[in-house]
Amino acid sequence: MFAYYFDLALRSLRRNRMLTALMILAIALGIGASMTTLTVLHVLSGDPLPGKSAKLYYPQLDPRDMTNFRPGEEPPEQVSWMDGMNLLKAGRADRQALMAGGAVAIEPPDPAIAPFFEDARLTTRDFFAMFDVPFLYGHVWSKADDGNDARKVVLSRRINEKLFGGADSTGKILRMGGKDFRVVGVIDSWRPTPHFYDLMTGDYSESEGVYLPLLTGIDMKLPFNGSRDCWGNDTNVDQKTAQCTWLQFWVQLDTPAKAAAYRQFLVNYSRQQKSLGIYQRDPNVHLRNLMQWLDYNHVVPSDVHLQFWLAMGFLIVCLVNTVGLMLAKFLRRASELGVRRALGASRRSVFAQLLVEAGTVGLVGGVGGLLLALLGLWIVRMQPSDYAALAHLDLPMFLATFLFAIGATLVAGLLPAWRACLITPALQLKSN
């Protein structure tokens, strides 16, 4: 029966080509605009580590003095060197990583390649296991390397291809910052979206090109890439002793019970620091998981939300116009539908026939909407924003485009189809 209704729908659409074209255009414009903004929102608000984000937490402490104290205010979004090292050495989490963003000068082994600066991640070894960083070659440095001035480096696939042509470079020597480093690993393509582990360097920044042990990078006094929040009158420029928060600290806690215990550990640690005269404020701690941390920082740009709702409003306008066009088209076929009813077709059959016709319009409009969405996403990628390159239509959104288009036109066709079914067959036959 569906094939028969589909054939009738095609015949009907060909008979009223101008009206059909207007309906398809209205659906295509609405679907194209809405799917463009929905795809961008989908990409930017996604879970960067599905299945694991609920186990990753970002601890916050408050080591500041009483200057400008306000009850209930949020603690700093980063940790100081002292607190970071204390928490790291305490080892209360299943995994933990202390890190900072930096930059390093690289001297390529090939003299034909000019020296260049590259973003670096100064971190501890658990970074790679915690965040499921995939390795192409080699492995991460050892645990002992975290505690000394180890001259070891992990490269990104992009940098490995630039310096070594994509070959296995583990064991090779690379000169960086005026010192020789041994390559111990190369990670595969990896760009979590958003750049959750360090929002200070950009919400949607690309992943760094090189990864060094934290102490090595600090001892080399590499250029710092991030933000610092300092207090008091301390003018100390030594990052290890200055009264500043500038490091990111992440922990992996595999069960809710461990998360609760770790939060209590943070409270007890803050109390201990205050009793020693190091902290001045009462314990003020937070322990948000990864998705809560992204929500707290409002990572998705506000203009993306605004564009999405404007596009949804435009889609509603397009659907309202489609309802009017369908109503006009179906009512113009009153005689044909009256004859079908007089020959024994039930209202349900006529209603199903008209809905199939509406769905056919949605299917063709979905194709047009897909093309417009691809054009819209291409325009987004041309914009000078850090998330522009991420605007691509993946398979789920590709399928959603057609389902959305067909569903929207079926909803739009309900009223016109029902109205057409109320036609009295006798009146139509008499008028003919």
N, C-alpha and C positions, 0 to 999 in steps of 0.2 A: 504493500500500500504506500509506503514511503516513496518508492521509486515513481509511482504514478503521480503522487502529489508533487514530487520534485520536477517531473516533466511538465505538469500543469504550471508550476511556478515559473519555469524557464519560458514557456509560451507566453504567459502573462507579462513577464518582464520585457520580452521582446516587442510586445504590442504597444507598450507605453514607454518608449526608450528615453524620452526627455525626463519624464517623471522618475523613471528608474535611475537615471544618471544623477538626478538631484539627490535622491535618497542615499545612493552609494557615496556621493561626494560628502554629504553631511556626516555620514557614519565614519568615513575615512578621515575627515578632518578632526572629528572628536576623538577617535581612537588614536590617531597619530600624535596629537598633542598630549593626551593623557598618558599614553604608553611611554612617550619620551620622558616625561617628568617622573612617572612611576618607576621606570628603569633606573634613572639617576638616583632616586630615593632608595630603591632596592639595593643598589650597589653600595651607597654610602652608609646605609644603616644596617648592613649585614653583620653577622657574627664572624669576626676574623678567625676564630678557632672553634668551629662547630664541634660539640661533643666534649670540649675541654674547658671552655671559657668559664663554666661554673666552678671549676677547681682552682682558678687563678685569681689571686687577690692582690690588691695594692694597699699596703699599710700606710697610714698617715699618723705622724706624731706632731707635738707642738713644743719645740724647744725655745721659743721666743721669750723675750723679757716682757715686762708688764707695760711697756710703752704702747699706747693706743689699744689697750686690751678692751675687748667687748665680749661680754658673756654670750656663749652660744655660737661664736664665730667658728668658721671652718679652720682646721689646722692647715699648715703649708702643704702644698701638693707634691713636694719633694722632701728628701731627707738630707741632713748634714753628713759630712764625712764620718764624724764620730758615731752618730747614730747608725748610719749604714753599716759601718764595720762591726759595731757591737751586735746588731741584729744578725749580720752575716755569720759572725763567729758563734753566736748562740745556737745556730743550727736547729731551730725549733720547727721548721717546715719540712715537708717532704722534699721540696727543691726550693732554691732561692737564688735570685740574681740581683746583683748591685751593678748599676751601669750609668753611663753618661754619654752624650754625643760629643764628637770631636772631629778634627780634620787632620790629615797627615799628608806631607809631601812625598810623592812616590817617584823614584828614579827608575824608569823601565829598564830591564836588561837589554832591550833592543835600542841601540843608540838612534835609530830612525824615529823612535817615538819620543816626543818632547816630555820632560818632567811635568807633572800635574798634581794638583791638590785633589784629594778624594775624601768624602765623608767617611768617618770611622765610628764604630761602636766599641767603646771601652767597656768591657763587661766581664763577668765571671762565667765559668764554663757551663753552669746549669742553664744559662740562657738558651742554648740550643735544644736541650731536651725538653725544657719547660714549654717552649713555643713551637715544638715540632718542626724545627728547621731541617729541611731535607739536605743531605749531603750527596754531592756528585762524586767527589773523590776525597779520600782521607777521612779525617775525624777531627774532633775538637782537641785542644791542648789538655794536659793532665791536670788533676786537682792540685798537685804540688806547684804547677805553674801559676796558679792563682795567687800564691803567697810569695812569689819572688819576681824579680825583674826578668821574666822569661821573654826572649826575643822570638816569639812564635806568632803566626798570623793565619787567620782563615779568610779566604777571598770569596767574593761573590762570583757567580758565573759570569756576570758582565765584565768584571775586572779581569778575571782569568782569561776570557776570550780576547780582551784588549792586549794583555801583556804576554800571554803564552799561546795564543791562537786556539784556545779551548782544550789544549792537551792536558793530561794529568800533570799538574805542577807540584804535587806534594814532594817535599824534600828539597825543592829548589830554594835558592837564596834571593830575597827581594830587599832592595835597599829603600828604607822609608825613614824620613825624618833624620837623615844622616847616619842611620844605623842599619846593620844587616839583620834581617828577619828570615826565619825558616818557615816556608809554607807547610802547614800540617793538614790543611783541608780546604776544600772548595765546596761551597753550598750550591745547590741547584737553584733554579729560578724561584724566588720567594719574595712576595710583596703582600704582606697582610694588609687588609683594608677594613677599617682605618689603621693608621700607624700607631696602634694602641699602646705599645710599650714605652713610647716617649712622645707624648703629645706636645712637649715643649719645642720640638724641632719641626712641628707641622702635623696637622691631623691626618693628612693624606700624602705625606712625603714618601719618596721612594726609599727602599731599604738601602742601608749603607753598603759601600763597596768593600770595606775591610773591617775585620773584627780582631781586636787585640785584648790581651789580658788587662784588666782595669789598672792594676798597680804599675804595669809597664807603661801604659799611656800617661798616667799621672806623673810618674817619675821622669818621663821624657818632656813633661810640660808642653804637651801638644795643645794646639789652639782649641779652646772650649767652644762647643756648639750647643747652646741651650740658654737657659735663663737662671739667674741667681736671685734669691730672696734673702737679704741680709737685715740685721737688726743691731741696735746698740751703736756705739761710737767706734767700733772696731774697724780700723783701716788696714788690717792684716790682709795681704794679697795671697797668702799661702792657702791654697784650697783645702788643705787638710786641717788647718787650725782656725780658719775664719769662721765667724758666727754667721753662717749662710747655709741655706738649703739649696742643693743644686744637683743631687743625684736621684735617680729613680730606683726604687726597690720593689721587686715582685716576689711573691711566694706562691708555691703550689701546695694546696691543702686538699687532700683527696676525699675527705668526708666532712659533713657539717659539724660533727663533734670536734674534729681537729681545728676547724675554722673558729668555733666558739672558744676553744682552749687557747688558740693563738691570739685572739682578741684580748682575752684576759691577761695573757703574757705581756701584751703591749701596755695594758693598764698598769700592771705591776712594774714593768720597766720604767714607765713614766714616773710612778711614785718613787721608785728607787733613785732616779736621777734628781728628783726634787729634794729628797732627803739628803742627797750629797751636795746640794746647793748648785747643781748644774742647770736644772730647770727651775723656773720661777712660777710657772702656771700649774694649776691642778691638771691631772691627766685629761687630755683631750685627744682621743684617738678615733680613727675610722678604719674599717676594713671592708672595702667594697670589692665585689668580684668584678671580673672584666667588663661585663655588659653594664653593670651599675656604674662603673667608673666612666664608661663612655657616655651614659645618660647624664651623669653629674656634670660632665664637661661640655654637654650640648655639642657633640662632635658634628652632627649633621648641620650644615649651614642653614640659617633661618630663611635665606632667600630660596633654598630648594623646597622647603615646606610651603612657602608662599606660592611658588610657581606650580607646585603640585595641586594646591587647592584652586588656583585660577584655572588650571587645565581641567579639573573636575567640573568646575562651573561651566566652562566652555563645552564640555561633553554633554552636560545636561541641556544646554541650549540647543545643541545639535540633535539630541534625542527628541526634544520637544518639537523641533521642526520636522523630524522624521515621522513622528506621530501624526502631525497634520498632513504630511504628504501621503502617508499610508491610508489615512482616513479618507482622503479625497480619492485615492486610487481604488480602494475597496468599494466605496459607495458608488463609484462610476460603473462598477460591475454588478450593480444590483439585479439587473435583468438576468444575467448569466447565473448568478447565485440563486435567484428565485426559481429558475428552471431546474437547477440541480436539486433544490429542496422539493420541488413538485414531483420530480422523478424518483423521490424516495431517499435522498441523502439526508442524514440527520444533521442537526446543528453541530454536534460534536465533530462529524466528518468535515463539514465546511470550515469549522473553527481550526481543525488540524491542518487543512489545506492552506489556509491563509497564514498560519504560523510557519509552515514550511517555507512559504514564499518570503515571509519576513526573515527567516533564518538564512535563506539564500542571499538576500540583500546584505545581511550581516557578514556572510562568508566572503562575498566579493569586496564589501567595504573593509573587511579585515585585511585583505591583501593590499588594498590601497593604504590602509592605516599603517601596515607594516612598513611599506616603502617610505611613507612620511615619517615614521618613527626612526627609521635608519637615517634619513636625511637630518632629522632633528638631533640625533645623537652625534652625527658627524659635525654639525654646527657647534654642539656643546664641546666636542673635543678640540675645536679651534679656539676656545676661550682661554684666557691666560690665568686659569685657576689651577691649584695643585691637584684637584680631583678630576680635571677635565679628561685626562688620558684614560680614566677608568670607565668612562661612559660607553659601554658595549652591551649589546643585547645577547644575553646568554640563552640557553635552550629553554629553561623554565619560563622566561619572559617572552620568548618567541611563541611558545604554545599558549601562554596566557593572552597574548594579543588576539589570537583567533577565538579563544573561548570567551574573552571579554566582548569582542565585537558581536559574536553570535548571540551571546546572552543579552547584551544591551538591546539588540534589535528585536529579540523575542519579547523582552519586557515592553519595548516601545510598540510592538505589534499587538499586544494583548487588547488594548482598548479598541483600536480600529477593527480587529478581527471579531471581537464580541459585538461591536456595534453593527457590523455587516451581517452577523448571524441573526440579528433581531428582525431582519427584513421579512415581511409577510409574503409568502410565495403567491398567494391568490391575487394580491394587489399587483404584483409584477406581471403575472400572466395576463391579467385584465388589461393593464396598460399597454401590453404588446399586441 
